[in-house]
Amino acid sequence: MDATLTDWLDRWARETPDRPAILTPAPITYAQLHQKVHALAAGFTALGIRKGDIVAAQLPNGVEFLLCYLAAASIGATLQTIHMPYRGAEIETLLAHSKAAAVVCVSRAKDSPAELILSLKAKLPHLRHVLAVGDEPPSGALPFASIAATEPSAAHARPSADDRFLLLYTSGTTAAPKGVPIVYRKFLTNALLSASELKIDATSILLSAAPFTHLYGLFSVNLALSVGAAIAILPVFTPPALAATIDSCRPTGLFVAPAHMAACLNEGLLTPERFASLHFALISGSVCAPALALAVEERMSHGKALQLWGMSEMQAGTYTRPDDPIETRSRTVGRASPGTELRIADDMTPLAPGHEGELQVRGVSVFEGYLDNPDATAAAFTADGWFRTGDLARLDHNGNLELTGRLKDVINRGGVKFNPTDIEALIERHPSVAQCAIVPMPDPVLGEKACCFVVLKPGAAAFDLGALRLHLESHAIAKLKWPERLELIGEMPLTPTRKIKKADLARLVATKN
């Protein structure tokens, strides 16, 4: 496919100028979005930003983020996303590695991200401009509103489908960050083909609880733009905010993580009335317990609970389809997306259906390599060209994928290795448990033992290691998989996309030993 974001925006502004593109308190049509994008593109150009430059965005979901995404694309620049919670060391590492020429951020959050980034400029020789969204930008920052109000200029040289338009990072805190540069042909092809599979069309309204700075949230944007659908905006997730946005925007498609749905269920906010407009709720980001998927679907009068598996390195790899049976949709993440191949392998030896092994992929949307990191690129691909995802999984005879864990999450207890994913899911079925995560802890004899971190439900009965083990014993779980330690915590450390940060938990338990 040879389309770019600019091609898509031009098409919908021409063919359906009055159709809503972004749903905010004052909806923005495709014609209005087209004009705003060209104004910001002229502002970027006036600042000296050119084709091939990196424009970083640390912004919540909103009109400003979407304008940056589309305006950078229109002049051939690349948008780099930075998650909102990142600060100091993480931001410096990412901007130094990408060599970003400009950063767009908010003037004020709990602190001042704009002031923080300005303080880093002396260490970032490539960074020329800091644009601040909001009132009272700090000295040295440019007001985003003024740059976005530039008079649109003559058309720029159009980008091609082989140009880079997006730079994602799989980690912001390592000594050698893994940047994922993407060309249009990869992700836009994946989005356009996936829109058809998920029955998304121009009448759809898509709402993401995931941040646009994460690929899953951005995937919802790409899907909408591919067919000229509307994008509903949830700036920051909280259960009440998501509920209110569903009520006001009446989305047909909802993009969420398991933690989003679990939090809303716990607060009693997922009601059939609220979900009446939904055709689907697409769940991704971490393993979804079948019971959670079923609970979500039970609250949709004619919608379906779907699941998706993807990565920054390839966007949407697999997903269930609306016509799949509920057993498939609740227990698997579905079949490969169009143009994607899957294999379960032991190194390069394919394994038969039903056998657990490493999930490997290849296909039209898989990236070509990490930015300026040849060692990581070499390690990421097998000798015969398949991308190593690091996920443990199995395929059924119909090609549906069941995720069983991460290779690095495996616990090696005296040479006996086991994946804790199934045990975590079982523990979360206990009536007192809201969330659970099992991580390895050092042991001088066995090498590793298992430590279980638990967040209790409000008002839950007393819960200790004995109660945990009784629960596992009642379900005939082998003792070698029982956690040797239980830690009760108030909340789990989460990534910006609400995945549990197991590395943080492992460090915590290591310091307590």
FIMARNU-296981 format. One line per 2 residues: number of its first residue (from 1); their letters; for each residue x, y, z of C-alpha. Coordinates in Angstrom, 2 decimals, always signed. Example, Ala and Ser with C-alpha at 12.3 -4.5 7.8 and 13.67 -1.06 7.14 Angstrom:
BEGIN
1 = AS = +12.30,-4.50,+7.80 | +13.67,-1.06,+7.14 $
REM end
This chain:
BEGIN
1 = MD = +0.00,+0.00,+0.00 | +1.38,+3.39,-1.00 $
3 = AT = -0.71,+5.72,+1.20 | +0.62,+8.12,+3.84 $
5 = LT = -1.17,+9.91,+6.68 | -1.23,+13.01,+4.49 $
7 = DW = -2.94,+11.08,+1.70 | -5.63,+9.85,+4.09 $
9 = LD = -6.28,+13.27,+5.60 | -6.44,+14.93,+2.18 $
11 = RW = -8.92,+12.30,+0.98 | -11.38,+12.65,+3.84 $
13 = AR = -11.14,+16.45,+3.84 | -12.01,+16.36,+0.14 $
15 = ET = -14.66,+13.60,+0.12 | -16.32,+14.06,+3.54 $
17 = PD = -15.36,+17.55,+4.74 | -18.23,+17.86,+7.22 $
19 = RP = -17.83,+14.45,+8.86 | -16.54,+14.63,+12.47 $
21 = AI = -12.88,+13.68,+12.72 | -12.28,+14.38,+16.43 $
23 = LT = -14.95,+14.39,+19.11 | -14.20,+17.03,+21.72 $
25 = PA = -16.68,+19.38,+23.45 | -16.64,+21.18,+20.06 $
27 = PI = -16.29,+18.47,+17.37 | -13.68,+19.02,+14.68 $
29 = TY = -14.60,+18.05,+11.12 | -12.20,+16.58,+8.61 $
31 = AQ = -12.10,+19.90,+6.74 | -11.25,+21.76,+9.95 $
33 = LH = -8.65,+19.18,+10.92 | -7.05,+19.51,+7.50 $
35 = QK = -6.76,+23.29,+7.93 | -5.34,+23.01,+11.46 $
37 = VH = -2.75,+20.44,+10.40 | -1.54,+22.62,+7.54 $
39 = AL = -1.26,+25.62,+9.86 | +0.90,+23.71,+12.34 $
41 = AA = +2.95,+22.24,+9.50 | +3.69,+25.80,+8.35 $
43 = GF = +4.67,+26.66,+11.92 | +7.06,+23.71,+12.08 $
45 = TA = +8.56,+24.73,+8.75 | +9.05,+28.30,+9.93 $
47 = LG = +11.02,+26.93,+12.89 | +13.36,+25.18,+10.48 $
49 = IR = +12.01,+21.67,+11.02 | +12.58,+19.68,+7.86 $
51 = KG = +12.06,+16.27,+6.34 | +13.89,+13.64,+8.38 $
53 = DI = +13.89,+15.67,+11.60 | +12.52,+14.17,+14.81 $
55 = VA = +9.66,+15.95,+16.59 | +9.05,+14.48,+20.04 $
57 = AQ = +5.63,+14.71,+21.70 | +4.99,+14.25,+25.40 $
59 = LP = +1.30,+15.01,+25.44 | -1.92,+13.51,+26.77 $
61 = NG = -4.53,+12.22,+24.35 | -6.01,+15.28,+22.70 $
63 = VE = -6.23,+17.52,+19.69 | -2.67,+18.83,+20.16 $
65 = FL = -1.19,+15.33,+19.97 | -3.13,+14.51,+16.81 $
67 = LC = -2.10,+17.80,+15.19 | +1.57,+17.09,+15.95 $
69 = YL = +1.26,+13.57,+14.55 | -0.30,+14.70,+11.28 $
71 = AA = +1.64,+17.96,+10.85 | +5.02,+16.29,+11.36 $
73 = AS = +3.97,+13.67,+8.82 | +2.93,+16.28,+6.27 $
75 = IG = +6.43,+17.83,+6.14 | +8.24,+14.48,+6.17 $
77 = AT = +9.34,+14.69,+9.80 | +9.13,+11.77,+12.25 $
79 = LQ = +7.06,+11.86,+15.43 | +8.72,+10.42,+18.53 $
81 = TI = +6.36,+9.57,+21.39 | +7.27,+10.04,+25.06 $
83 = HM = +4.95,+8.75,+27.77 | +3.47,+11.37,+30.07 $
85 = PY = +4.84,+9.94,+33.36 | +8.47,+10.05,+32.13 $
87 = RG = +10.74,+12.62,+33.72 | +14.44,+13.55,+34.08 $
89 = AE = +16.69,+10.61,+33.27 | +14.15,+8.86,+31.03 $
91 = IE = +13.44,+11.94,+28.90 | +17.11,+12.86,+28.61 $
93 = TL = +18.03,+9.34,+27.51 | +15.31,+9.21,+24.87 $
95 = LA = +15.95,+12.66,+23.42 | +19.70,+12.13,+23.35 $
97 = HS = +19.30,+8.85,+21.50 | +16.75,+10.11,+18.96 $
99 = KA = +18.49,+13.47,+18.42 | +15.09,+15.17,+18.41 $
101 = AA = +15.06,+18.68,+16.95 | +11.92,+19.77,+18.81 $
103 = VV = +9.75,+18.68,+21.72 | +6.08,+19.48,+22.23 $
105 = CV = +4.99,+19.11,+25.86 | +2.60,+20.63,+28.38 $
107 = SR = +3.40,+23.79,+30.32 | +2.00,+22.37,+33.53 $
109 = AK = +1.14,+18.95,+34.89 | +1.88,+18.06,+38.51 $
111 = DS = +5.12,+19.85,+37.75 | +6.37,+21.66,+34.65 $
113 = PA = +7.54,+19.24,+31.94 | +8.43,+22.20,+29.75 $
115 = EL = +10.79,+23.62,+32.38 | +12.34,+20.21,+32.90 $
117 = IL = +13.05,+19.73,+29.20 | +14.42,+23.28,+28.92 $
119 = SL = +16.83,+22.44,+31.74 | +18.15,+19.54,+29.66 $
121 = KA = +18.86,+21.55,+26.50 | +22.53,+22.11,+27.37 $
123 = KL = +22.99,+18.33,+27.31 | +21.03,+17.89,+24.07 $
125 = PH = +22.82,+19.71,+21.24 | +20.28,+18.62,+18.62 $
127 = LR = +17.29,+20.02,+20.53 | +16.46,+23.44,+19.06 $
129 = HV = +12.90,+24.11,+20.18 | +10.59,+23.36,+23.12 $
131 = LA = +6.92,+24.04,+22.38 | +4.63,+24.29,+25.40 $
133 = VG = +0.92,+23.53,+25.33 | -1.14,+25.51,+27.81 $
135 = DE = -1.11,+28.85,+29.52 | +2.01,+30.67,+30.70 $
137 = PP = +4.78,+28.75,+28.91 | +8.07,+29.10,+30.79 $
139 = SG = +10.77,+31.43,+29.55 | +12.61,+29.81,+26.67 $
141 = AL = +9.63,+27.76,+25.48 | +7.50,+28.66,+22.46 $
143 = PF = +3.72,+28.84,+22.91 | +2.24,+25.96,+20.95 $
145 = AS = -0.95,+27.90,+20.21 | +1.01,+30.61,+18.38 $
147 = IA = +2.98,+28.12,+16.29 | -0.25,+26.25,+15.49 $
149 = AT = -1.85,+29.50,+14.27 | +0.72,+30.10,+11.51 $
151 = EP = -0.76,+31.00,+8.14 | -0.75,+27.82,+6.01 $
153 = SA = +1.84,+27.98,+3.27 | +2.17,+26.36,-0.13 $
155 = AH = +2.05,+22.58,-0.30 | +5.15,+20.76,+0.88 $
157 = AR = +6.87,+17.99,-1.01 | +4.67,+14.99,-0.29 $
159 = PS = +6.13,+12.16,+1.79 | +6.26,+8.69,+0.26 $
161 = AD = +5.10,+5.38,+1.72 | +8.73,+4.39,+2.26 $
163 = DR = +9.50,+7.39,+4.48 | +9.81,+7.09,+8.25 $
165 = FL = +7.00,+8.78,+10.14 | +7.09,+7.29,+13.64 $
167 = LL = +9.73,+6.52,+16.27 | +8.71,+4.44,+19.27 $
169 = YT = +10.82,+3.25,+22.19 | +10.43,-0.08,+23.90 $
171 = SG = +12.24,+1.23,+27.00 | +13.22,+4.67,+28.23 $
173 = TT = +15.62,+3.80,+31.01 | +18.21,+1.38,+29.65 $
175 = AA = +21.77,+2.30,+28.77 | +21.09,+1.29,+25.15 $
177 = PK = +17.50,+2.35,+24.35 | +15.68,+0.38,+21.71 $
179 = GV = +14.16,+2.82,+19.28 | +11.73,+1.43,+16.71 $
181 = PI = +11.63,+3.54,+13.52 | +8.62,+2.82,+11.28 $
183 = VY = +7.84,+3.66,+7.66 | +4.30,+4.36,+6.47 $
185 = RK = +4.08,+1.21,+4.38 | +4.43,-0.99,+7.48 $
187 = FL = +1.85,+0.33,+9.94 | -0.64,+1.97,+7.60 $
189 = TN = -1.04,-1.23,+5.60 | -1.57,-3.10,+8.87 $
191 = AL = -4.19,-0.56,+9.99 | -6.13,-0.48,+6.73 $
193 = LS = -6.34,-4.27,+6.48 | -7.22,-4.56,+10.16 $
195 = AS = -10.06,-2.04,+9.90 | -11.84,-4.35,+7.50 $
197 = EL = -11.26,-7.40,+9.71 | -12.64,-5.56,+12.77 $
199 = KI = -15.61,-4.16,+10.80 | -14.57,-0.54,+11.31 $
201 = DA = -15.89,+1.93,+8.72 | -16.60,+5.62,+8.22 $
203 = TS = -19.55,+5.48,+10.63 | -17.38,+4.20,+13.50 $
205 = IL = -16.41,+6.22,+16.58 | -13.23,+4.90,+18.22 $
207 = LS = -12.23,+5.63,+21.82 | -8.90,+4.63,+23.37 $
209 = AA = -8.28,+4.44,+27.10 | -4.63,+3.75,+26.24 $
211 = PF = -2.38,+6.78,+25.66 | -1.62,+7.82,+22.09 $
213 = TH = +2.06,+7.85,+23.09 | +1.78,+4.06,+23.20 $
215 = LY = +1.32,+2.17,+19.95 | -1.95,+0.56,+21.03 $
217 = GL = -3.58,+3.96,+21.47 | -2.01,+5.17,+18.24 $
219 = FS = -3.29,+2.07,+16.45 | -6.85,+3.24,+17.19 $
221 = VN = -5.98,+6.57,+15.54 | -4.51,+4.84,+12.48 $
223 = LA = -7.61,+2.67,+12.16 | -9.89,+5.72,+12.27 $
225 = LS = -7.85,+7.68,+9.73 | -7.68,+4.72,+7.37 $
227 = VG = -11.48,+4.77,+6.85 | -12.41,+8.33,+7.79 $
229 = AA = -13.97,+7.44,+11.14 | -14.22,+9.68,+14.22 $
231 = IA = -11.70,+9.72,+17.08 | -13.16,+10.23,+20.56 $
233 = IL = -10.82,+11.76,+23.12 | -10.10,+10.59,+26.68 $
235 = PV = -7.17,+12.77,+27.86 | -6.23,+10.70,+30.92 $
237 = FT = -7.74,+7.43,+32.10 | -9.61,+7.15,+35.36 $
239 = PP = -12.65,+4.88,+35.68 | -15.08,+7.83,+36.09 $
241 = AL = -13.47,+9.72,+33.19 | -13.78,+6.72,+30.87 $
243 = AA = -17.41,+6.24,+31.89 | -18.19,+9.90,+31.27 $
245 = TI = -16.52,+9.88,+27.85 | -18.44,+6.77,+26.79 $
247 = DS = -21.66,+8.50,+27.88 | -20.91,+11.69,+25.95 $
249 = CR = -19.29,+10.30,+22.77 | -21.19,+7.00,+22.38 $
251 = PT = -18.24,+5.13,+20.79 | -18.73,+2.06,+18.63 $
253 = GL = -15.22,+0.74,+19.34 | -13.37,+0.80,+22.67 $
255 = FV = -9.62,+0.16,+23.02 | -8.64,-0.86,+26.55 $
257 = AP = -6.21,-2.89,+28.65 | -7.36,-5.55,+31.13 $
259 = AH = -6.49,-3.21,+34.00 | -8.82,-0.52,+32.60 $
261 = MA = -11.75,-2.91,+32.52 | -10.97,-4.48,+35.89 $
263 = AC = -10.85,-1.05,+37.55 | -14.17,-0.02,+35.98 $
265 = LN = -15.79,-3.31,+36.97 | -14.64,-2.88,+40.56 $
267 = EG = -16.33,+0.52,+40.66 | -19.54,-0.75,+39.08 $
269 = LL = -19.20,+1.53,+36.03 | -19.63,-1.05,+33.24 $
271 = TP = -23.37,-1.12,+32.73 | -25.42,-2.37,+29.76 $
273 = ER = -26.83,+1.14,+29.28 | -23.35,+2.63,+29.11 $
275 = FA = -22.14,-0.03,+26.68 | -25.21,+0.08,+24.42 $
277 = SL = -23.40,+1.89,+21.57 | -20.42,-0.47,+21.44 $
279 = HF = -19.88,-2.88,+18.56 | -16.71,-4.12,+20.25 $
281 = AL = -14.36,-3.65,+23.17 | -10.83,-4.57,+22.09 $
283 = IS = -8.67,-5.69,+25.03 | -4.86,-5.68,+24.81 $
285 = GS = -1.66,-4.78,+26.65 | -1.33,-7.82,+28.91 $
287 = VC = -2.89,-11.25,+29.31 | -6.65,-10.96,+29.80 $
289 = AP = -8.30,-13.48,+32.10 | -11.20,-15.26,+30.33 $
291 = AL = -13.53,-14.29,+33.18 | -12.78,-10.60,+32.58 $
293 = AL = -13.47,-10.86,+28.84 | -16.75,-12.64,+29.59 $
295 = AV = -17.73,-10.01,+32.17 | -17.13,-7.23,+29.62 $
297 = EE = -19.17,-8.98,+26.93 | -22.05,-9.66,+29.31 $
299 = RM = -22.50,-5.91,+29.60 | -22.77,-5.27,+25.85 $
301 = SH = -26.24,-5.69,+24.38 | -24.97,-6.37,+20.84 $
303 = GK = -21.21,-5.83,+21.07 | -18.35,-8.30,+21.29 $
305 = AL = -15.34,-8.54,+23.59 | -12.27,-8.95,+21.38 $
307 = QL = -8.59,-9.41,+22.21 | -5.44,-8.23,+20.45 $
309 = WG = -1.74,-8.94,+20.71 | +0.78,-6.52,+19.27 $
311 = MS = +4.17,-4.91,+19.77 | +5.89,-1.63,+18.97 $
313 = EM = +7.92,-3.60,+16.45 | +4.89,-4.59,+14.36 $
315 = QA = +1.65,-2.91,+15.57 | -1.26,-5.42,+15.49 $
317 = GT = +0.03,-8.99,+15.25 | -3.10,-10.97,+16.07 $
319 = YT = -6.66,-10.33,+17.14 | -9.95,-12.12,+17.48 $
321 = RP = -12.68,-11.27,+15.00 | -16.28,-10.26,+15.81 $
323 = DD = -17.58,-13.47,+14.21 | -15.35,-15.76,+16.28 $
325 = PI = -17.09,-17.90,+18.92 | -16.99,-16.59,+22.48 $
327 = ET = -14.66,-19.42,+23.54 | -12.07,-18.17,+21.06 $
329 = RS = -12.59,-14.51,+21.93 | -12.30,-15.02,+25.68 $
331 = RT = -9.38,-17.46,+25.78 | -7.11,-16.43,+22.89 $
333 = VG = -5.78,-13.31,+21.21 | -6.98,-14.60,+17.86 $
335 = RA = -5.45,-15.27,+14.48 | -2.70,-13.42,+12.67 $
337 = SP = -3.50,-10.05,+11.15 | -3.52,-10.00,+7.32 $
339 = GT = +0.01,-10.26,+5.95 | +1.43,-11.62,+9.22 $
341 = EL = +2.83,-15.12,+9.83 | +3.23,-16.75,+13.24 $
343 = RI = +5.26,-19.68,+14.44 | +5.87,-21.24,+17.82 $
345 = AD = +9.45,-22.43,+17.92 | +12.32,-23.77,+19.96 $
347 = DM = +15.02,-21.53,+18.49 | +14.33,-22.17,+14.78 $
349 = TP = +12.52,-25.49,+15.15 | +8.76,-25.06,+14.65 $
351 = LA = +6.56,-26.75,+17.24 | +3.24,-28.45,+16.59 $
353 = PG = -0.12,-26.91,+17.59 | -0.72,-27.13,+21.31 $
355 = HE = +2.98,-27.00,+22.24 | +4.40,-24.03,+24.16 $
357 = GE = +7.41,-22.21,+22.81 | +8.69,-18.81,+21.76 $
359 = LQ = +6.34,-16.77,+19.58 | +8.09,-15.62,+16.41 $
361 = VR = +6.62,-13.49,+13.63 | +7.31,-12.14,+10.18 $
363 = GV = +5.20,-10.13,+7.79 | +4.33,-6.86,+6.11 $
365 = SV = +4.27,-4.72,+9.25 | +7.33,-6.08,+11.12 $
367 = FE = +10.01,-3.42,+11.60 | +13.45,-3.70,+10.00 $
369 = GY = +15.68,-2.99,+12.97 | +16.31,-0.84,+16.04 $
371 = LD = +17.64,+2.70,+15.66 | +21.44,+2.81,+15.89 $
373 = NP = +21.48,-0.47,+17.82 | +22.86,-3.25,+15.58 $
375 = DA = +23.48,-5.63,+18.48 | +19.86,-5.48,+19.61 $
377 = TA = +18.70,-5.86,+16.01 | +20.84,-8.93,+15.46 $
379 = AA = +19.58,-10.52,+18.67 | +15.96,-9.78,+17.74 $
381 = FT = +15.86,-11.92,+14.60 | +16.52,-15.60,+13.96 $
383 = AD = +18.99,-16.66,+11.31 | +16.07,-17.44,+9.00 $
385 = GW = +14.48,-14.01,+9.40 | +11.77,-14.35,+12.06 $
387 = FR = +11.37,-11.70,+14.77 | +11.78,-13.07,+18.29 $
389 = TG = +8.96,-11.56,+20.35 | +10.14,-12.87,+23.73 $
391 = DL = +6.60,-14.11,+24.40 | +5.77,-17.67,+25.31 $
393 = AR = +2.68,-18.95,+23.54 | +0.92,-21.81,+21.84 $
395 = LD = -1.24,-22.04,+18.72 | -4.36,-24.14,+18.42 $
397 = HN = -5.30,-26.11,+15.30 | -7.26,-23.12,+13.95 $
399 = GN = -4.27,-20.77,+14.24 | -5.55,-18.93,+17.31 $
401 = LE = -2.83,-17.71,+19.63 | -2.79,-18.22,+23.39 $
403 = LT = -0.20,-16.19,+25.26 | +1.29,-18.09,+28.19 $
405 = GR = +3.94,-15.68,+29.48 | +7.25,-13.98,+28.81 $
407 = LK = +10.54,-15.81,+28.47 | +12.06,-13.50,+31.10 $
409 = DV = +9.16,-14.11,+33.50 | +9.92,-17.82,+33.80 $
411 = IN = +10.93,-18.81,+37.35 | +13.79,-21.29,+37.64 $
413 = RG = +13.29,-23.06,+40.98 | +16.24,-25.39,+41.47 $
415 = GV = +16.39,-26.19,+37.77 | +12.63,-26.72,+37.46 $
417 = KF = +11.26,-23.89,+35.33 | +7.66,-22.75,+35.32 $
419 = NP = +5.67,-19.89,+33.90 | +3.61,-18.10,+36.60 $
421 = TD = +0.94,-16.68,+34.26 | -1.65,-19.39,+34.87 $
423 = IE = -1.01,-19.26,+38.64 | -1.52,-15.48,+38.65 $
425 = AL = -4.82,-15.86,+36.81 | -5.97,-18.47,+39.32 $
427 = IE = -5.00,-16.34,+42.33 | -6.93,-13.39,+40.85 $
429 = RH = -10.06,-15.54,+40.99 | -9.86,-15.56,+44.79 $
431 = PS = -12.66,-13.33,+46.15 | -10.21,-11.21,+48.17 $
433 = VA = -7.73,-10.50,+45.35 | -7.92,-7.53,+42.95 $
435 = QC = -4.50,-7.93,+41.29 | -1.65,-10.39,+41.49 $
437 = AI = +1.89,-10.65,+40.12 | +4.47,-13.37,+40.75 $
439 = VP = +8.17,-12.61,+40.39 | +11.36,-14.52,+41.14 $
441 = MP = +13.30,-13.78,+44.32 | +16.89,-14.86,+44.94 $
443 = DP = +17.47,-18.02,+46.96 | +20.94,-19.28,+48.02 $
445 = VL = +19.97,-22.94,+47.63 | +17.47,-23.13,+44.77 $
447 = GE = +18.63,-20.06,+42.85 | +15.12,-18.65,+42.65 $
449 = KA = +11.85,-18.94,+44.51 | +8.51,-17.30,+43.81 $
451 = CC = +7.21,-14.19,+45.54 | +3.57,-13.24,+45.05 $
453 = FV = +2.52,-9.58,+45.23 | -1.20,-9.01,+45.83 $
455 = VL = -3.48,-5.99,+45.86 | -6.61,-6.80,+47.87 $
457 = KP = -10.12,-5.73,+46.94 | -11.63,-2.97,+49.12 $
459 = GA = -13.10,-4.51,+52.24 | -11.58,-7.92,+51.52 $
461 = AA = -11.28,-10.48,+54.29 | -7.87,-11.17,+55.81 $
463 = FD = -5.53,-12.83,+53.33 | -2.18,-14.43,+54.10 $
465 = LG = +0.21,-16.99,+52.64 | -1.78,-19.81,+54.22 $
467 = AL = -4.99,-18.66,+52.54 | -3.14,-18.33,+49.25 $
469 = RL = -1.80,-21.87,+49.46 | -5.19,-23.29,+50.45 $
471 = HL = -6.63,-21.66,+47.33 | -3.97,-23.23,+45.12 $
473 = ES = -4.29,-26.60,+46.81 | -8.06,-26.58,+46.27 $
475 = HA = -7.37,-26.26,+42.55 | -4.80,-29.10,+42.54 $
477 = IA = -1.80,-26.91,+41.71 | +1.53,-28.67,+42.14 $
479 = KL = +3.44,-27.43,+45.18 | +6.51,-26.59,+43.14 $
481 = KW = +4.47,-23.70,+41.68 | +3.30,-22.35,+45.04 $
483 = PE = +4.78,-18.96,+45.99 | +7.08,-19.14,+49.02 $
485 = RL = +6.35,-15.55,+49.97 | +3.38,-13.17,+49.91 $
487 = EL = +3.64,-9.38,+49.86 | +0.46,-7.30,+50.24 $
489 = IG = +0.76,-3.87,+48.59 | -1.61,-0.96,+48.13 $
491 = EM = -1.19,-0.72,+44.37 | +0.86,-2.29,+41.63 $
493 = PL = +3.61,-0.33,+39.89 | +2.25,+0.18,+36.38 $
495 = TP = +3.62,+1.33,+33.04 | +1.85,+4.22,+31.28 $
497 = TR = -0.21,+1.55,+29.50 | -1.13,-0.12,+32.82 $
499 = KI = +1.04,-3.20,+32.52 | +2.46,-4.40,+35.83 $
501 = KK = +6.14,-3.48,+36.12 | +7.44,-6.84,+37.28 $
503 = AD = +11.03,-5.62,+37.19 | +10.17,-3.09,+39.91 $
505 = LA = +8.59,-5.82,+42.04 | +11.59,-8.11,+41.56 $
507 = RL = +13.94,-5.32,+42.67 | +11.73,-4.64,+45.68 $
509 = VA = +11.75,-8.23,+46.89 | +15.50,-8.51,+46.25 $
511 = TK = +16.16,-5.56,+48.59 | +14.04,-7.17,+51.32 $
513 = N = +15.92,-10.48,+51.30 $
REM end
